[in-house]
Amino acid sequence: MCEASVFAMLSRTAQNLYWMGRYIERADATARLIEMGRRMTMLPSANAEWRSVARASGSAKALADDPKASDRAIIIRLLLDAENPSSIRCCIAQARANAKAIRTALTSDMWEALNDSWRLLETLDADEAVSELPIWLDWAKQRAAAFRGAVETSLLRNDGFIFLKLGELLERAEMTLRLLDVKYYVLLPETDVVGGGRDFHQWTSVLRATGALRAYHHVNRGDYTPWSIAEFLVLNPMFPRSAAYCFTQIDRRLNELALLYDGQRFACHDIAANMVGRLEACDIQVLFQSGLHEFIGDSIQITNRLSSAISNAYHF
């Protein structure tokens, strides 16, 4: 087989693994986003929370801008809509399709975690999903955790593993930023005074949605101020869902690829390194004063640019 054909095959494998990581992480993150919306609507006089969730998802803008959109329509759009490529159903289906295309590159544990998830979702109808929403959100998070566990315990630490992790980390960084943005930018103007009971519940809902509540309490004890929570989710170097942790790991994985591929470095290496440096130099008080929403929006754009740069560098 000629060298070009081998390279094309490897590029397709890298692409499938990368997007498999992204889709599984996106399914998990979307479940967390829906869960945050559900928790926020439990408050008295809650309004527009579901439209805020739709806007933060990045995949339901039409519903977010429609004042007549029902809560049920938004939930279905994010959970089961076959026309929404970021719905939980579509993410798991697309992850399975990527896995099927490179079946020999996966372990049996990884395949079973994906295949079982897909089969159960195929039979789920909208009425059951909405009426038992907490159960299905927990199920989606558990299936994503099962897949990650299979990856961590059975997949060789080669370039395929790195591409899968890059997809996972990029998606996780973006969704943490989106979850934070839905509270700070969309919900904050509609709340009562900052620091009030409603405000406190919404900020702790963000921590719950990112799985950060216990870790945050361990670091900050009883300090649940908005800037401390934002600092934890953006800048904490030890929490695995913080933007800083994700970008540091992305930078590390790209450097590992450079070592594997004869020291070749590309634009993606510079973008990741620059983002790590930017986060290390951040001060959360300055960010709140200068505009946390603007910083988050810019960071999401950098994440998208980094994803494109990785695809260009490795030909997928």
JOUR-V753496 format. One record per backbone hydrogen bond with DSSP energy under -0.5 kcal/mol. CO is the residue of the C=O (numbers start at 1). NH is the residue of the N-H. E is the energy in kcal/mol with one decimal. If there is no record, write none. Layout:
# JOUR-V753496
CO NH E
CO NH E
This chain:
# JOUR-V753496
2 6 -1.8
3 7 -2.5
4 8 -2.2
5 9 -2.1
6 10 -2.4
7 11 -2.4
8 12 -2.2
9 13 -2.1
10 14 -2.6
11 15 -2.5
12 16 -2.5
13 17 -2.4
14 18 -2.7
15 19 -2.6
16 20 -2.0
17 21 -2.2
18 22 -1.8
19 23 -3.0
20 24 -2.3
21 25 -1.8
22 26 -2.5
23 27 -2.3
24 28 -1.9
25 29 -2.8
26 30 -2.7
27 31 -1.9
28 32 -1.9
29 33 -2.3
30 34 -2.6
31 35 -2.2
32 36 -2.1
33 37 -2.1
34 38 -2.5
35 39 -2.3
36 40 -2.3
37 41 -1.8
39 42 -1.1
40 43 -1.3
43 46 -1.3
48 52 -2.0
49 53 -2.3
50 54 -2.4
51 55 -2.2
52 56 -2.4
53 57 -1.9
54 58 -0.7
54 60 -0.9
55 58 -0.9
60 64 -2.1
61 65 -2.1
63 66 -0.9
65 67 -0.7
66 69 -1.8
70 74 -1.7
71 75 -2.4
72 76 -2.6
73 77 -2.2
74 78 -2.0
75 79 -2.1
76 80 -2.1
76 81 -2.0
78 88 -1.8
79 89 -1.9
81 84 -1.1
83 85 -0.7
84 87 -2.0
87 91 -2.8
88 92 -2.2
89 93 -2.2
90 94 -3.0
91 95 -2.4
92 96 -2.2
93 97 -2.1
94 98 -2.3
95 99 -2.2
96 100 -2.9
97 101 -1.6
98 102 -0.8
99 102 -0.8
100 103 -1.0
102 105 -2.4
103 106 -1.4
107 111 -2.1
108 112 -2.5
109 113 -1.9
110 114 -1.7
111 115 -3.0
112 116 -2.3
113 117 -1.1
114 118 -2.2
115 119 -2.1
116 120 -1.6
117 121 -2.0
118 122 -1.8
119 123 -0.6
120 123 -0.9
121 124 -1.4
125 129 -2.2
126 130 -2.5
127 131 -2.4
128 132 -1.8
130 133 -1.2
132 136 -1.8
133 137 -2.4
134 138 -2.2
135 139 -2.1
136 140 -2.3
137 141 -2.0
138 142 -2.5
139 143 -2.4
140 144 -1.9
141 145 -2.2
142 146 -2.2
143 147 -2.2
144 148 -2.4
145 149 -2.5
146 150 -2.1
147 151 -2.3
148 152 -2.8
149 153 -1.9
150 154 -1.3
151 155 -1.7
156 158 -1.8
158 162 -1.7
159 163 -2.4
160 164 -2.1
161 165 -2.3
162 166 -2.5
163 167 -1.9
164 168 -2.1
165 169 -2.9
166 170 -2.4
167 171 -2.0
168 172 -2.2
169 173 -2.5
170 174 -2.1
171 175 -2.3
172 176 -2.2
173 177 -1.9
174 178 -2.1
175 179 -2.9
176 180 -2.1
177 181 -2.1
178 182 -2.0
179 183 -0.9
180 184 -2.4
181 185 -2.2
181 186 -1.3
182 187 -1.4
183 188 -1.4
187 190 -1.4
187 191 -0.6
188 191 -1.2
193 196 -2.2
196 200 -2.8
197 201 -2.2
198 202 -2.1
199 203 -2.3
200 204 -2.4
201 205 -1.6
202 206 -1.4
203 207 -1.6
204 208 -2.4
205 209 -2.5
206 210 -1.5
207 212 -3.2
207 213 -0.7
208 211 -1.5
212 216 -3.3
213 217 -2.2
214 218 -2.2
215 219 -1.6
216 220 -3.4
217 221 -2.2
220 223 -2.0
222 224 -1.2
225 229 -2.1
226 230 -2.6
227 231 -2.3
228 232 -2.0
229 233 -2.2
230 234 -2.1
231 235 -2.8
231 236 -0.8
232 236 -0.9
233 243 -2.0
234 244 -1.7
236 245 -0.7
238 240 -0.5
239 242 -1.8
242 246 -2.4
243 247 -2.5
244 248 -2.1
245 249 -2.3
246 250 -2.3
247 251 -2.5
248 252 -2.0
249 253 -2.8
250 254 -2.5
251 255 -1.9
252 256 -1.9
253 257 -2.0
254 258 -2.1
255 259 -1.9
256 260 -2.0
257 261 -2.2
258 263 -2.7
258 264 -0.5
259 262 -0.7
261 264 -1.9
266 269 -1.0
266 270 -1.1
267 271 -2.5
268 272 -2.3
269 273 -2.2
270 274 -2.6
271 275 -2.0
272 276 -2.3
273 277 -2.2
274 278 -2.3
275 279 -2.4
276 280 -2.3
277 281 -1.4
279 282 -1.1
283 287 -2.1
284 288 -2.3
285 289 -1.8
286 290 -2.8
287 291 -2.1
291 295 -1.8
292 296 -2.7
293 297 -2.7
294 298 -2.3
295 299 -2.4
296 300 -2.4
297 301 -1.8
298 302 -2.1
299 303 -2.2
300 304 -2.2
301 305 -2.4
302 306 -2.7
303 307 -2.1
304 308 -2.0
305 309 -2.2
306 310 -2.2
307 311 -2.2
308 312 -2.5
309 313 -2.4
310 314 -2.1
311 316 -2.4
312 315 -0.7
